């Protein structure tokens, strides 16, 4: 029940945008649980019931969390909801793009 709710709300949060890091964490947690309890014993490839699909979803969720939801996120149309871009989602971007004072 909790895994199903986490997966549903994680996907919804990624689509909406303002809750991208939390949503990605929920999806990655569900995929790790699925890999550990269901698909891990079947190997890597999805055709054998393995972890391939779960790893793909986890990697996509982490990528969206690291880069931000982008301009297609529904959250940009919500009043007062900031849409995170790369400059807001990643602290490494802040450090790389920050002007240096000498």
Secondary structure, 3 states (H helix, E strand, C coil): CHHHHHHHHHHHHHHHCCCHHHHHHHHHHHHHHHHHHHHHHHCCCHHHCCCHHHHHHHHHHHHHHHHCCCCCCHHHHCCCCCCCCHHHHCHHHHHHHCCCCC
